[in-house]
Amino acid sequence: MGVLITVLALSAAAGLVLLALSLRNVQQYEKGVVFRFGRLLPDIRGPGLRVIRPIGDRMRKVSVQTEVLGIPPQGSITADNVTLTVDAVVYFKVIDPVKALVNVRDYPAAVSQIAQTSLRSVIGRADLDTLLSDRDHINAELKKVMDAPTEEPWGLRIERVEIKDIALPESMMRSMSKQAEAERERRARVIAADGEFQASQRLTDAAATMAETPGALQLRLLQTVVDVSAEKNSTLVMPFPVEMLRFFEHQSRESDAESHGRIVHRSARRHALAAGAVIPRPATPAPAAVPSVSLPGERADSRSEAVRERLDNSPTRTDAKEALSG
């Protein structure tokens, strides 16, 4: 009786061990692939508690979650001969567990190698400006290049490829910073010039409005004086009227024209004299007659001599002599 109980106990223990070996728990994010004596079974086990043969069957669980794989920094040369270092990140998932287990060994390492070679190839076909400004195009091209060798033969789907960082040489970074500074300075000058142009248009409109109303300029002057005096300054600057400046300018032009006319007249007279022409002298008024007083004992001849002496000393002595001779 005791022997029978012992045999039953051993049988129950062996059955429990075999049952434990035949049960497998598959998670929701996993797929179970069963190999029987090394041969693949066609049924893929879904999530839950699954039973397999304890002897001869072996289950491999494959995660169907999206995996993130970082690509180490890769040195490459762009199409415009710029050396740089680029690192990226790849998002992929298993869509066919059988192909991922049977067709490729260690598929994460295989995806890493494919990503590195594809990254160098894509960067070598793009120039630096495209690589810096059009990241979306570079990422889409990387995804397209990596999908071809991984999706159909390996059962992997590349969901997304992102370039994380681009390391440029120090000389290229200095050149780009100078270019960016020059561009910013150009924009600042254009904006300042545009502001000056708009301000000049507004000032022109204001000047036209003030020209229609003479009192507006005086009111504006008084307002300026009030604004300046509100700061409690010790010096008050008064603007000089523009009308007075225009008056002085007009007078200066008239004087310049008159002096120019005199110079032209003198030059013409000088040329005429040099040519031997006779230029009539302008008539000079005769000097006023000097009253004479008769003194006793004085003769008429002495009075005539005195008159002739005065006429000889005058600027028009020639004309006076002719008058006396007449």
C-alpha positions as CSV (number, residue, x, y, z in Angstrom):
1,M,0.0,0.0,0.0
2,G,2.8,2.4,0.8
3,V,4.5,1.6,-2.4
4,L,1.4,2.4,-4.4
5,I,1.0,5.8,-2.6
6,T,4.6,6.6,-3.4
7,V,4.2,5.8,-7.1
8,L,1.1,7.9,-7.3
9,A,2.8,10.8,-5.6
10,L,5.8,10.6,-8.0
11,S,3.5,10.4,-11.0
12,A,1.6,13.5,-9.8
13,A,4.8,15.4,-9.3
14,A,6.1,14.4,-12.7
15,G,2.8,15.5,-14.2
16,L,3.0,18.9,-12.5
17,V,6.5,19.3,-13.8
18,L,5.5,18.4,-17.3
19,L,2.5,20.8,-17.1
20,A,4.8,23.6,-15.9
21,L,7.2,23.0,-18.8
22,S,4.4,23.0,-21.3
23,L,2.8,26.3,-20.2
24,R,4.0,29.6,-21.7
25,N,2.8,33.1,-20.9
26,V,2.8,35.5,-23.9
27,Q,2.4,39.2,-23.2
28,Q,0.1,41.5,-25.1
29,Y,3.0,43.2,-26.9
30,E,4.7,39.9,-27.9
31,K,4.2,37.2,-30.5
32,G,5.2,33.6,-29.8
33,V,7.0,31.5,-32.5
34,V,7.2,27.8,-31.8
35,F,10.0,25.5,-33.1
36,R,9.4,21.7,-32.8
37,F,12.7,19.9,-32.9
38,G,14.2,22.9,-34.8
39,R,11.4,23.1,-37.3
40,L,9.2,26.1,-37.4
41,L,5.5,25.6,-36.7
42,P,3.1,27.7,-38.9
43,D,0.9,28.9,-36.0
44,I,2.1,32.0,-34.3
45,R,0.9,32.1,-30.7
46,G,-0.9,35.2,-29.6
47,P,-0.9,36.9,-26.1
48,G,-2.2,34.8,-23.2
49,L,-1.4,31.4,-21.6
50,R,-0.2,29.0,-24.3
51,V,0.5,25.3,-24.1
52,I,3.3,23.6,-26.0
53,R,4.8,20.2,-25.8
54,P,7.2,19.9,-22.9
55,I,9.6,17.8,-25.0
56,G,10.7,18.9,-28.4
57,D,9.0,22.3,-28.5
58,R,10.8,25.6,-27.9
59,M,9.0,29.0,-28.0
60,R,10.7,32.3,-29.0
61,K,9.0,35.5,-28.0
62,V,9.3,38.5,-30.3
63,S,8.3,42.0,-29.2
64,V,6.2,43.9,-31.7
65,Q,6.7,47.3,-29.9
66,T,8.4,50.2,-31.6
67,E,12.1,50.1,-30.7
68,V,14.4,53.1,-30.6
69,L,17.9,52.7,-31.9
70,G,20.5,55.4,-31.6
71,I,23.0,55.7,-34.5
72,P,26.6,56.6,-33.4
73,P,28.1,59.9,-34.8
74,Q,29.2,59.3,-38.4
75,G,31.8,61.4,-40.1
76,S,30.9,62.2,-43.7
77,I,31.6,64.6,-46.6
78,T,28.7,66.5,-48.2
79,A,28.2,67.1,-51.9
80,D,29.9,70.5,-51.6
81,N,33.0,69.0,-49.9
82,V,32.3,70.0,-46.3
83,T,33.4,67.5,-43.6
84,L,30.9,67.1,-40.7
85,T,29.7,64.6,-38.1
86,V,26.1,63.6,-37.9
87,D,24.2,61.3,-35.5
88,A,20.6,60.2,-35.8
89,V,17.9,58.0,-34.2
90,V,15.9,55.2,-35.8
91,Y,12.4,54.1,-34.8
92,F,11.4,50.6,-36.1
93,K,9.1,47.7,-35.2
94,V,8.7,44.0,-36.1
95,I,5.8,43.3,-38.4
96,D,6.7,39.6,-39.2
97,P,8.2,37.7,-36.2
98,V,9.0,34.7,-38.4
99,K,11.2,36.7,-40.8
100,A,12.8,38.6,-37.9
101,L,13.9,35.3,-36.3
102,V,14.6,33.2,-39.3
103,N,16.0,35.5,-42.0
104,V,18.3,37.7,-39.9
105,R,20.3,37.1,-36.8
106,D,20.2,39.9,-34.2
107,Y,18.0,42.3,-36.1
108,P,18.7,45.3,-33.9
109,A,22.4,45.2,-34.8
110,A,21.5,44.7,-38.4
111,V,19.3,47.8,-38.4
112,S,22.1,49.8,-36.7
113,Q,24.6,48.9,-39.5
114,I,22.0,49.6,-42.2
115,A,21.3,53.0,-40.6
116,Q,25.0,54.0,-40.4
117,T,25.7,53.2,-44.1
118,S,22.5,54.8,-45.3
119,L,23.3,58.0,-43.3
120,R,26.7,58.3,-44.9
121,S,25.2,57.7,-48.4
122,V,22.4,60.3,-48.0
123,I,24.7,62.9,-46.5
124,G,27.2,62.4,-49.3
125,R,24.5,63.3,-51.9
126,A,23.2,66.4,-50.2
127,D,24.9,69.8,-49.8
128,L,25.4,71.7,-46.5
129,D,22.6,74.2,-47.0
130,T,20.0,71.4,-47.7
131,L,21.2,69.4,-44.7
132,L,20.8,72.4,-42.4
133,S,17.6,73.9,-43.8
134,D,15.6,70.9,-45.1
135,R,15.8,68.3,-42.4
136,D,12.5,66.8,-43.3
137,H,13.6,65.9,-46.9
138,I,16.8,64.3,-45.5
139,N,14.8,62.3,-43.0
140,A,12.3,61.1,-45.6
141,E,15.1,60.0,-47.9
142,L,16.9,58.1,-45.1
143,K,13.6,56.3,-44.3
144,K,13.2,55.4,-47.9
145,V,16.7,54.1,-48.2
146,M,16.4,52.0,-45.1
147,D,13.0,50.5,-45.9
148,A,14.2,48.7,-49.0
149,P,16.5,46.1,-47.3
150,T,14.7,45.7,-44.0
151,E,10.9,45.5,-44.6
152,E,10.5,42.7,-47.1
153,P,13.4,40.4,-46.3
154,W,13.6,41.0,-42.5
155,G,10.0,41.7,-41.6
156,L,11.0,45.1,-40.0
157,R,9.3,48.4,-40.7
158,I,11.3,51.7,-40.3
159,E,8.7,54.1,-38.9
160,R,10.8,57.2,-38.6
161,V,14.4,58.4,-38.9
162,E,15.5,61.7,-37.3
163,I,18.9,63.5,-37.5
164,K,19.7,64.6,-34.0
165,D,22.8,66.8,-34.4
166,I,25.2,68.1,-37.0
167,A,28.7,69.0,-35.8
168,L,30.5,71.4,-38.1
169,P,34.2,72.3,-38.1
170,E,35.2,75.5,-36.2
171,S,36.2,77.3,-39.4
172,M,32.9,76.6,-41.0
173,M,31.0,77.7,-37.9
174,R,32.9,81.0,-37.8
175,S,32.2,81.6,-41.5
176,M,28.5,80.9,-41.0
177,S,28.3,83.2,-38.0
178,K,29.9,86.0,-40.1
179,Q,27.4,85.4,-42.8
180,A,24.5,85.4,-40.3
181,E,25.8,88.6,-38.8
182,A,26.1,90.3,-42.2
183,E,22.6,89.2,-43.1
184,R,21.2,90.6,-39.8
185,E,23.1,93.9,-40.4
186,R,21.6,94.1,-43.9
187,R,18.1,93.6,-42.6
188,A,18.7,96.2,-39.9
189,R,19.8,98.8,-42.4
190,V,16.9,98.0,-44.7
191,I,14.5,98.4,-41.8
192,A,16.1,101.7,-40.7
193,A,16.0,103.0,-44.3
194,D,12.4,102.1,-44.6
195,G,11.6,103.9,-41.4
196,E,13.4,107.0,-42.5
197,F,11.5,106.9,-45.8
198,Q,8.2,106.6,-44.0
199,A,9.2,109.4,-41.6
200,S,10.1,111.7,-44.5
201,Q,6.7,111.1,-46.1
202,R,5.0,112.0,-42.9
203,L,7.1,115.1,-42.4
204,T,6.3,116.2,-46.0
205,D,2.6,115.9,-45.3
206,A,3.0,117.8,-42.1
207,A,5.0,120.5,-43.8
208,A,2.3,120.8,-46.5
209,T,-0.4,121.2,-43.8
210,M,1.6,123.9,-42.0
211,A,2.3,125.7,-45.2
212,E,-1.5,126.2,-45.7
213,T,-1.9,127.7,-42.2
214,P,0.9,130.2,-41.4
215,G,0.0,130.2,-37.7
216,A,0.6,126.4,-37.4
217,L,4.4,126.8,-37.7
218,Q,4.5,129.4,-34.9
219,L,2.3,127.1,-32.7
220,R,4.7,124.2,-33.4
221,L,7.7,126.4,-32.5
222,L,6.0,127.3,-29.2
223,Q,5.2,123.6,-28.5
224,T,8.9,122.8,-29.1
225,V,10.0,125.5,-26.6
226,V,7.5,124.1,-24.1
227,D,8.9,120.5,-24.5
228,V,12.5,121.7,-24.1
229,S,11.8,123.8,-21.1
230,A,9.9,121.0,-19.3
231,E,13.2,119.2,-18.8
232,K,14.5,122.0,-16.6
233,N,17.5,122.6,-18.7
234,S,19.8,125.6,-18.2
235,T,20.2,126.2,-21.9
236,L,17.3,126.8,-24.3
237,V,17.9,126.4,-28.0
238,M,15.7,128.5,-30.2
239,P,15.3,127.5,-33.9
240,F,16.3,130.1,-36.5
241,P,13.4,131.0,-38.8
242,V,13.8,129.6,-42.3
243,E,12.2,132.6,-43.9
244,M,15.1,134.8,-42.7
245,L,17.6,132.4,-44.1
246,R,15.8,132.6,-47.4
247,F,15.9,136.4,-47.3
248,F,19.6,136.4,-46.7
249,E,20.1,133.9,-49.5
250,H,18.1,136.1,-51.9
251,Q,20.1,139.2,-51.0
252,S,23.3,137.3,-51.4
253,R,22.2,136.2,-54.9
254,E,21.3,139.8,-55.9
255,S,24.7,141.2,-54.7
256,D,26.5,138.4,-56.5
257,A,24.6,139.1,-59.7
258,E,25.4,142.9,-59.5
259,S,29.1,142.3,-58.9
260,H,29.2,139.9,-61.8
261,G,27.6,142.5,-64.0
262,R,30.2,145.1,-63.0
263,I,33.0,142.7,-63.7
264,V,31.5,141.9,-67.1
265,H,31.2,145.6,-67.9
266,R,34.7,146.4,-66.9
267,S,36.0,143.4,-68.9
268,A,34.1,144.6,-72.0
269,R,35.4,148.2,-71.6
270,R,38.9,146.9,-71.2
271,H,38.7,144.8,-74.4
272,A,37.2,147.8,-76.3
273,L,40.0,150.1,-75.3
274,A,42.5,147.4,-76.3
275,A,40.9,147.3,-79.7
276,G,41.2,151.1,-80.1
277,A,37.5,151.9,-79.9
278,V,36.4,155.4,-78.6
279,I,34.2,155.1,-75.6
280,P,32.3,158.2,-74.7
281,R,32.9,159.3,-71.2
282,P,29.7,159.7,-69.1
283,A,28.6,163.3,-68.7
284,T,29.8,164.7,-65.5
285,P,27.8,167.6,-64.0
286,A,29.7,170.9,-64.0
287,P,30.8,172.1,-60.6
288,A,28.7,174.8,-59.1
289,A,29.8,178.3,-59.8
290,V,31.8,180.0,-57.1
291,P,30.4,183.3,-56.3
292,S,32.9,186.1,-56.6
293,V,33.0,189.3,-54.5
294,S,34.4,192.4,-56.0
295,L,37.0,194.1,-53.9
296,P,38.2,197.6,-54.3
297,G,41.3,197.8,-56.4
298,E,41.0,194.3,-57.8
299,R,41.0,193.8,-61.5
300,A,38.9,191.6,-63.7
301,D,41.9,189.8,-64.9
302,S,42.8,188.5,-61.5
303,R,39.2,187.1,-61.1
304,S,39.6,185.3,-64.5
305,E,42.9,183.7,-63.4
306,A,41.4,182.5,-60.2
307,V,38.5,180.9,-62.0
308,R,40.9,179.2,-64.5
309,E,43.0,177.9,-61.6
310,R,40.0,176.3,-59.9
311,L,38.9,174.7,-63.2
312,D,42.3,173.3,-63.8
313,N,42.1,171.5,-60.4
314,S,38.6,170.1,-61.1
315,P,38.2,166.5,-62.6
316,T,36.4,168.0,-65.7
317,R,39.0,170.7,-66.5
318,T,39.0,169.8,-70.1
319,D,35.3,170.3,-70.6
320,A,35.4,173.5,-68.5
321,K,38.2,174.9,-70.6
322,E,36.2,174.2,-73.8
323,A,33.2,175.9,-72.2
324,L,35.3,179.0,-71.4
325,S,36.8,179.1,-74.8
326,G,33.3,179.1,-76.3
